Amino acid sequence: MDSSHLKPLTVTGAVITVSTTRKPETDASGKALIDLFSAAEIEVTHYSVIPDDLERIRSEVRAALSQANCVIVTGGTGLTSDDVTIEAVAPILEKTIDGFGELFRLKSYEEIGTAAILSRAIAGVVGGRAVFCIPGSTKAVTLAAREIIIPEIRHILTHAGAGQR
């Protein structure tokens, strides 16, 4: 993409891990995201590990949005009864980025085959800030961040109007 299309802006990251079993010291996926952000010179300004609870997830995303313009929620995107990340986040998105979920599932299919259909990964914008909901496995987190989110985040934020509020 033509870099003249991008507005100068500083990307700040937030990582929210949704899990009833992980703690910050055992959160390999959250650590992988933080490391990937760091390698891309994106400061992580918010990090938390929270349980699979709809209201808690929604509240944590809102808190993260007050501190970062790129929020990644990992975990709780599957089909089990306690997977409620999508139900918590989708209603607060002002616009969806449908291509994110589609591309993530395509790239996942290339790695894991038809099991990729179990992913309900989504993305969207809230107040000029981007929110991504991705599966909790370290492999999925690395794929989404390295191959889609980090390469496109400035482009997404430029179009979403980041810094124009």
C-alpha positions as CSV (number, residue, x, y, z in Angstrom):
1,M,0.0,0.0,0.0
2,D,1.1,3.6,-0.7
3,S,2.4,4.9,2.6
4,S,1.3,8.5,1.7
5,H,-2.2,7.2,2.3
6,L,-1.5,6.8,6.0
7,K,-1.9,9.6,8.5
8,P,0.9,10.1,11.0
9,L,-0.4,8.5,14.2
10,T,0.9,6.7,17.2
11,V,-0.5,3.2,17.7
12,T,-1.0,2.1,21.3
13,G,-2.0,-1.5,22.1
14,A,-4.2,-3.2,24.6
15,V,-4.3,-6.9,25.3
16,I,-7.2,-8.5,27.0
17,T,-7.1,-12.3,27.6
18,V,-10.4,-13.9,28.3
19,S,-10.0,-17.1,30.3
20,T,-11.2,-18.8,33.4
21,T,-8.0,-20.8,33.8
22,R,-5.2,-18.5,32.8
23,K,-3.4,-16.0,35.0
24,P,-0.9,-13.3,33.9
25,E,2.0,-15.6,34.7
26,T,0.5,-18.5,32.6
27,D,-0.9,-16.4,29.7
28,A,1.4,-17.4,26.8
29,S,-0.9,-15.9,24.2
30,G,-1.1,-12.5,25.9
31,K,2.7,-12.5,26.3
32,A,3.1,-13.4,22.6
33,L,0.8,-10.4,21.7
34,I,2.8,-8.1,23.9
35,D,6.1,-9.3,22.4
36,L,4.7,-8.9,18.8
37,F,3.5,-5.3,19.6
38,S,6.8,-4.5,21.1
39,A,8.7,-5.8,18.1
40,A,6.5,-3.5,16.0
41,E,7.3,-0.6,18.3
42,I,3.7,-0.4,19.5
43,E,3.5,0.4,23.2
44,V,1.1,-1.7,25.3
45,T,-0.8,0.6,27.5
46,H,-3.3,-1.9,28.9
47,Y,-3.1,-5.6,29.8
48,S,-5.5,-7.8,31.7
49,V,-6.6,-11.4,32.1
50,I,-10.3,-11.7,32.9
51,P,-12.9,-14.5,33.2
52,D,-15.5,-15.4,30.6
53,D,-18.2,-13.0,31.7
54,L,-20.1,-10.9,29.3
55,E,-20.4,-7.7,31.4
56,R,-16.8,-8.0,32.6
57,I,-15.5,-8.4,29.0
58,R,-17.5,-5.4,27.8
59,S,-16.3,-3.3,30.7
60,E,-12.7,-4.2,30.2
61,V,-12.9,-3.4,26.5
62,R,-14.3,0.0,27.3
63,A,-11.5,0.6,29.8
64,A,-8.9,-0.5,27.2
65,L,-10.4,1.8,24.6
66,S,-9.7,4.7,26.9
67,Q,-6.0,3.9,26.9
68,A,-5.3,2.4,23.5
69,N,-6.3,2.6,19.9
70,C,-5.7,-1.0,19.0
71,V,-7.4,-3.4,21.4
72,I,-7.0,-7.2,21.0
73,V,-9.3,-9.5,22.9
74,T,-8.0,-13.1,22.9
75,G,-10.1,-16.1,24.0
76,G,-13.8,-16.8,24.4
77,T,-14.5,-16.8,20.6
78,G,-15.4,-20.4,20.2
79,L,-18.7,-22.3,20.4
80,T,-18.8,-23.5,24.0
81,S,-21.5,-22.1,26.3
82,D,-19.0,-20.0,28.2
83,D,-17.5,-18.4,25.0
84,V,-19.1,-15.0,25.2
85,T,-16.5,-12.6,23.9
86,I,-18.3,-12.1,20.6
87,E,-21.6,-11.5,22.3
88,A,-19.9,-9.0,24.7
89,V,-18.0,-7.0,22.0
90,A,-20.1,-7.1,18.9
91,P,-22.9,-4.8,20.3
92,I,-20.4,-2.0,21.1
93,L,-18.7,-1.9,17.6
94,E,-19.8,1.1,15.6
95,K,-18.6,-0.5,12.4
96,T,-17.5,-4.0,11.7
97,I,-14.4,-5.0,9.7
98,D,-15.9,-8.1,8.1
99,G,-12.8,-8.7,6.0
100,F,-10.7,-9.4,9.2
101,G,-12.7,-12.4,10.2
102,E,-12.9,-13.7,6.7
103,L,-9.1,-13.3,6.1
104,F,-8.3,-14.8,9.6
105,R,-10.4,-17.9,8.8
106,L,-8.7,-18.2,5.4
107,K,-5.3,-18.0,6.9
108,S,-6.3,-20.4,9.7
109,Y,-7.7,-22.9,7.1
110,E,-4.3,-22.9,5.4
111,E,-2.7,-23.9,8.8
112,I,-5.4,-26.1,10.5
113,G,-7.8,-27.1,7.8
114,T,-11.6,-27.1,8.1
115,A,-11.5,-26.7,11.9
116,A,-11.1,-23.0,11.0
117,I,-14.9,-22.7,10.7
118,L,-15.1,-22.9,14.5
119,S,-13.5,-19.5,14.8
120,R,-15.9,-16.5,15.3
121,A,-13.1,-13.9,15.1
122,I,-14.4,-10.4,14.5
123,A,-13.1,-6.9,14.3
124,G,-14.5,-3.4,14.2
125,V,-14.1,0.2,15.3
126,V,-15.3,2.2,18.3
127,G,-14.7,5.9,18.4
128,G,-11.9,5.8,15.8
129,R,-10.2,2.9,17.6
130,A,-9.9,-0.7,16.5
131,V,-11.0,-3.8,18.4
132,F,-10.1,-7.3,17.4
133,C,-11.5,-10.5,18.9
134,I,-9.4,-13.6,18.2
135,P,-9.1,-17.2,19.5
136,G,-6.9,-17.7,22.5
137,S,-4.4,-20.2,21.2
138,T,-0.8,-18.8,20.9
139,K,-0.7,-20.0,17.3
140,A,-3.9,-18.1,16.4
141,V,-2.8,-15.0,18.2
142,T,0.5,-15.0,16.4
143,L,-1.1,-15.5,13.0
144,A,-3.7,-12.7,13.5
145,A,-1.2,-10.2,14.9
146,R,1.8,-10.9,12.7
147,E,0.0,-11.4,9.4
148,I,-3.1,-9.2,9.6
149,I,-3.4,-6.8,12.5
150,I,0.1,-5.3,12.8
151,P,0.6,-4.8,9.0
152,E,-2.8,-3.1,8.6
153,I,-3.3,-1.3,11.9
154,R,-2.2,2.2,10.7
155,H,-4.3,1.8,7.6
156,I,-7.3,0.8,9.7
157,L,-6.9,3.7,12.2
158,T,-6.4,6.2,9.3
159,H,-9.7,5.2,7.8
160,A,-11.4,4.9,11.2
161,G,-10.5,8.5,12.0
162,A,-8.1,7.9,14.9
163,G,-6.9,11.2,16.3
164,Q,-9.8,13.1,14.8
165,R,-12.0,13.1,17.8
